[in-house]
Amino acid sequence: MLNNQKDAMEDSVEIVIEKLLHLTKDSVSKVSNEVQHCLSIMLTWYDAFRCLSVIVPLLATEDERSLLACIKCLTKIVSRHSQEELMALHFCRLFLMLSGTKVQMFARLLFSV
């Protein structure tokens, strides 16, 4: 579906990403793995700002599986941009939304690229 309807999904990227992030918690590993694959594709095809608009609010969750899925998504977004591009994307704003340990984890992730 992703390959054939990329343009058609343009209007609902945020909704699809949010639904996929919730599905990463599925107890069936095959489902969870396919969802991760779909997320990887979407995070490379669509605008980083739009993807971040869904991911960043979910970083405040206390659910470890959701947090892990969000961090994996951030890793994918971070890895496709240079450090200069990341700063241009205003990734610094993320630090204002995160607390303690989460800030440290994300800082290590961001600046290790």
Residue pairs with C-beta under 8 A, 6 or more apart in sequence:
2 9
2 38
2 41
2 42
2 45
6 45
9 16
10 46
13 42
13 46
13 47
13 50
13 51
14 50
14 53
14 54
16 42
17 39
17 42
17 43
17 51
17 54
17 55
17 73
18 54
18 58
20 35
20 38
20 39
20 42
21 39
21 54
21 55
21 58
21 66
21 69
21 70
21 73
22 66
23 31
23 32
23 35
24 32
24 35
24 36
24 39
24 65
24 66
24 69
25 32
25 63
25 65
25 66
25 69
26 32
26 35
36 69
36 72
39 69
39 72
39 73
39 76
40 76
42 51
43 51
43 73
43 76
43 77
43 80
44 76
44 80
48 77
48 81
48 89
49 89
51 73
51 77
52 77
52 89
52 94
55 70
55 73
55 74
55 77
56 94
56 97
57 97
58 66
58 67
58 70
59 67
59 70
59 71
59 94
59 97
59 98
59 102
60 97
60 98
61 67
61 70
67 102
71 105
71 106
71 109
74 106
74 109
75 109
78 86
78 91
78 109
78 110
78 113
79 113
81 89
81 113
83 111
83 113
86 110
86 113
91 110
94 106
95 103
95 106
95 107
98 106
